Amino acid sequence: MYSSSFCKVYDAFGWNYFPMYFGELLLAWMDEEKRPAGSGRQIRRCLDLACGTGVLCGILQENGFDVQGMDLSADMIAEARKNYPGIPFDVADMVTYHPEGRFDLVTCTGDAVNHILAEEDLLQIFRNVYDSLEPGGYFVFDFLNRKETIPGEPFEVDYSEHIRLQLQITGEEELVHLHIRTLSDGELLFEEDIREKYYEPEWICRAVRACGFSIISCGGALDHAAGSLTEEELSALAGQESSATWILAAQKPEQEPC
Ligand SMILES: C[S@@+](CC[C@H](N)C(=O)[O-])C[C@H]1O[C@@H](n2cnc3c(N)ncnc32)[C@H](O)[C@@H]1O
């Protein structure tokens, strides 16, 4: 669980970069998804899982979507409610979360799925998402690519003249530990320990498919909106793509199997 200090500075220290980037990709992709046959699913109602400070929810709302968010951390949700007072937010665990109603789009960004340390829990999240989508609805999320986020020496990032972040990624096997120290003029403000788990893209794709989804895009970008990818195409991508983060877009069938 993130500390309240970390949640308060999450946006100010630039951690909101990823949901902003993801928001741009998502808006372009949704446009593209509708274009080919002119008959793509109309997206209206959206849910952002593990929404953090609510950045992606804010972008979706600004672009006319009906959106709600949820996060395990009450401190994150306090920030989200402060930032976007018009958006409904829940504090909940996405492993057991069953929101009311159904959605056209469910998102989950900022390697939030890698915060789930048990495979069975991640599978349960995928099942929950499937159940909370309308037929034909989309699930778009990102996850860490193990090959590009390799544990190593500590490194430092100057956020501003006064604020410096010291980061170290360590890990064993598929577990990774991110240690962040935040210093203000050399004095320690707070330390954060984040534990994550790497999932192989093949495992993620198999799990998503096992829940009933078809995969329409998977890789370092959200740009393969050309129809459902085959198992072979996905394996080829897993061998070629080099990007610290992969994005997967999946679709629930228009007609649910009997
Ligand atoms: C790196 S942050 C990403 C936040 C936001 N999605 C973004 O892109 O900035 C990961 C988020 O996952 C949330 N989280 C971790 N485990 C969760 C769970 N089981 N259920 C809901 N949220 C969870 C954390 O509280 C945190 O806000």
Ligand as a Chemical Component Dictionary entry (heavy atoms), coordinates in Angstrom:
data_LIG
# 
_chem_comp.id                   LIG 
_chem_comp.type                 NON-POLYMER 
_chem_comp.pdbx_formal_charge   0 
_chem_comp.three_letter_code    LIG 
# 
loop_
_chem_comp_atom.comp_id 
_chem_comp_atom.atom_id 
_chem_comp_atom.alt_atom_id 
_chem_comp_atom.type_symbol 
_chem_comp_atom.charge 
_chem_comp_atom.model_Cartn_x 
_chem_comp_atom.model_Cartn_y 
_chem_comp_atom.model_Cartn_z 
_chem_comp_atom.pdbx_ordinal 
LIG C1  C1  C 0  1.504  2.745  -10.065 1  
LIG S1  S1  S 1  -0.066 3.112  -9.429  2  
LIG C2  C2  C 0  -0.986 3.476  -10.913 3  
LIG C3  C3  C 0  -2.111 4.443  -10.649 4  
LIG C4  C4  C 0  -2.810 4.936  -11.905 5  
LIG N1  N1  N 0  -3.527 3.869  -12.580 6  
LIG C5  C5  C 0  -1.797 5.563  -12.851 7  
LIG O1  O1  O 0  -1.629 5.064  -13.973 8  
LIG O2  O2  O -1 -1.173 6.549  -12.439 9  
LIG C6  C6  C 0  -0.700 1.525  -9.002  10 
LIG C7  C7  C 0  -2.057 1.641  -8.304  11 
LIG O3  O3  O 0  -2.599 0.342  -8.118  12 
LIG C8  C8  C 0  -3.347 0.381  -6.906  13 
LIG N2  N2  N 0  -3.600 -1.008 -6.485  14 
LIG C9  C9  C 0  -2.691 -1.936 -6.137  15 
LIG N3  N3  N 0  -3.312 -3.079 -5.820  16 
LIG C10 C10 C 0  -4.643 -2.861 -6.003  17 
LIG C11 C11 C 0  -5.814 -3.677 -5.843  18 
LIG N4  N4  N 0  -5.704 -4.944 -5.414  19 
LIG N5  N5  N 0  -7.020 -3.142 -6.100  20 
LIG C12 C12 C 0  -7.130 -1.852 -6.524  21 
LIG N6  N6  N 0  -6.060 -1.024 -6.683  22 
LIG C13 C13 C 0  -4.834 -1.537 -6.428  23 
LIG C14 C14 C 0  -2.424 1.171  -5.983  24 
LIG O4  O4  O 0  -3.091 1.639  -4.827  25 
LIG C15 C15 C 0  -1.981 2.287  -6.923  26 
LIG O5  O5  O 0  -2.833 3.390  -6.875  27 
# 
loop_
_chem_comp_bond.comp_id 
_chem_comp_bond.atom_id_1 
_chem_comp_bond.atom_id_2 
_chem_comp_bond.value_order 
_chem_comp_bond.pdbx_ordinal 
LIG C1  S1  SING 1  
LIG S1  C2  SING 2  
LIG S1  C6  SING 3  
LIG C2  C3  SING 4  
LIG C3  C4  SING 5  
LIG C4  N1  SING 6  
LIG C4  C5  SING 7  
LIG C5  O1  DOUB 8  
LIG C5  O2  SING 9  
LIG C6  C7  SING 10 
LIG C7  O3  SING 11 
LIG C7  C15 SING 12 
LIG O3  C8  SING 13 
LIG C8  N2  SING 14 
LIG C8  C14 SING 15 
LIG N2  C9  SING 16 
LIG N2  C13 SING 17 
LIG C9  N3  DOUB 18 
LIG N3  C10 SING 19 
LIG C10 C11 SING 20 
LIG C10 C13 DOUB 21 
LIG C11 N4  SING 22 
LIG C11 N5  DOUB 23 
LIG N5  C12 SING 24 
LIG C12 N6  DOUB 25 
LIG N6  C13 SING 26 
LIG C14 O4  SING 27 
LIG C14 C15 SING 28 
LIG C15 O5  SING 29 
# 
